[in-house]
Amino acid sequence: MTKNECFSKIAKKTAERKIPLEVNVRGVMKGKRTYNDGMYYSYPFRRFWEIAAQYPIQCILGIDAHDPQDLLDFQAIETSLKLLEGLPLHYISEEIL
């Protein structure tokens, strides 16, 4: 199974089960990494989200805070949202618990 097929399977199953997917900004906090095809943040991974956006999923923005100070990293949040700019993602804006 290719990466894209795996991405599609994840998005399809979460859409079927109405489970929100997390846009995790921790990858931006860790900085860019070097890969065979270039240097970029490990996540959020735009190719995954391009595929996920084709399904009726809802998203939440997650910070994955390991320290209370992480909650104040607004630059990481902005950078993550900019990486996914232009994709028709539907973010949950109300409390879901």
C-alpha positions as CSV (number, residue, x, y, z in Angstrom):
1,M,0.0,0.0,0.0
2,T,1.4,3.4,-0.9
3,K,1.5,6.4,1.4
4,N,-1.3,8.1,-0.5
5,E,-3.5,4.9,-0.2
6,C,-2.8,4.9,3.6
7,F,-3.7,8.6,3.9
8,S,-6.9,7.9,2.0
9,K,-7.8,5.0,4.2
10,I,-7.2,7.0,7.4
11,A,-9.4,9.9,6.1
12,K,-12.1,7.6,4.9
13,K,-12.4,5.6,8.2
14,T,-12.4,8.8,10.3
15,A,-15.1,10.3,8.1
16,E,-17.2,7.2,8.4
17,R,-16.8,7.1,12.2
18,K,-17.1,10.9,12.5
19,I,-13.9,11.1,14.4
20,P,-12.1,14.5,14.2
21,L,-8.5,14.5,12.9
22,E,-5.9,16.6,14.8
23,V,-3.7,19.1,13.0
24,N,-0.8,18.8,15.4
25,V,1.5,21.8,15.5
26,R,4.3,20.1,17.5
27,G,6.2,19.3,14.3
28,V,6.6,23.0,13.6
29,M,7.8,23.5,17.1
30,K,10.5,20.9,16.5
31,G,11.7,22.7,13.3
32,K,12.4,21.6,9.8
33,R,14.1,18.3,9.1
34,T,16.0,17.1,6.0
35,Y,14.4,14.4,3.9
36,N,15.4,12.8,0.6
37,D,13.0,15.2,-1.2
38,G,13.9,18.4,0.7
39,M,13.7,20.1,4.0
40,Y,10.4,20.6,5.7
41,Y,8.4,20.2,8.9
42,S,7.6,16.5,9.6
43,Y,4.1,17.5,10.4
44,P,1.6,18.8,9.7
45,F,2.3,17.0,6.4
46,R,0.5,18.9,3.7
47,R,0.1,15.9,1.3
48,F,-1.8,14.0,4.0
49,W,-4.1,17.0,4.5
50,E,-4.7,17.4,0.8
51,I,-6.0,13.9,0.7
52,A,-7.9,14.2,4.0
53,A,-9.6,17.4,2.7
54,Q,-11.4,15.3,0.0
55,Y,-13.4,13.6,2.8
56,P,-16.1,15.1,5.0
57,I,-13.9,15.2,8.1
58,Q,-13.7,17.7,10.9
59,C,-10.4,18.9,12.3
60,I,-9.1,20.1,15.6
61,L,-6.0,22.1,16.2
62,G,-3.7,20.4,18.7
63,I,-0.6,21.8,20.3
64,D,0.6,18.6,22.0
65,A,2.0,20.7,24.8
66,H,4.9,19.0,26.7
67,D,5.3,22.2,28.8
68,P,2.8,24.9,29.7
69,Q,5.0,27.4,27.7
70,D,4.2,25.4,24.5
71,L,0.6,26.8,24.7
72,L,2.0,30.3,24.1
73,D,3.8,29.3,20.8
74,F,1.4,31.3,18.6
75,Q,4.0,31.4,15.8
76,A,3.9,27.5,15.6
77,I,0.1,27.7,15.3
78,E,0.3,30.4,12.6
79,T,2.9,28.5,10.6
80,S,0.9,25.3,10.8
81,L,-2.2,27.0,9.6
82,K,-0.2,28.6,6.8
83,L,1.1,25.2,5.7
84,L,-2.4,24.1,5.2
85,E,-3.7,27.3,3.7
86,G,-6.2,26.9,0.8
87,L,-7.3,23.5,1.8
88,P,-11.1,23.1,2.5
89,L,-10.6,21.8,6.1
90,H,-13.5,22.1,8.5
91,Y,-12.2,23.1,12.0
92,I,-14.3,22.4,15.0
93,S,-14.8,25.6,16.8
94,E,-17.0,24.5,19.7
95,E,-16.3,22.2,22.7
96,I,-16.8,18.6,21.7
97,L,-16.6,16.9,25.2
